[in-house]
């Protein structure tokens, strides 16, 4: 068990961690994309809801 955790520690030292600037950029990208998809899907939902409730 100790060997496993020692191995994990060695591997974690090899990881190239993103900078704070990269993290902010990536987080902003995810949030903006999520909001845009939510607006798009909300508009589709509203459109189909309106269309199905129309009486001809």
N, C-alpha and C positions, 0 to 999 in steps of 0.2 A: 504494500500500500504506500509506504514511504517513497519507494522508487517511482511509482506513478506520479505522485505530487511533485517530486523533484524534476521528473521529465516534463511535466506541465509547466513548471516554472521556467525551465530552459527554453521551451517553445514560445512562451509568452514574451520572453526577451527578444525574440526574433521578429515579432510582429511590428509592422510599421503602422503606428497609430495616426489617425488624421489630426490635423491641426485644428485649433478652435475656429479659425476662419473657414476651413472646409466643413466642419460640423455645422456652423451657422448657415452656410450656403445650402448644404444638403437638407437641413431641417426646413429651411425656407422653401425649397423646391417641393418637398413633400407636402407641406401645409398648403401652399398655393395650388398645387395639383389636386389635392383633396377637396379644397373649396370649389375649384372650377368644375370638377366632376359632380360634386353635390349640387351645384347650381344647374348644371346641364341635366342631370337626372331629375331634379325637382321640376325643371321646365317641361321635360318629357312627361312626367307624371301629371302635372297640371294640364298639359295639352290633351293627353289621352282621357283624363277624367272629364274635362270639359266636352270633348267630342262624344264620349259615351253617354253623357247626360243630356245632350241635345235631342230635342224631339223634332222630327221632320214633318 
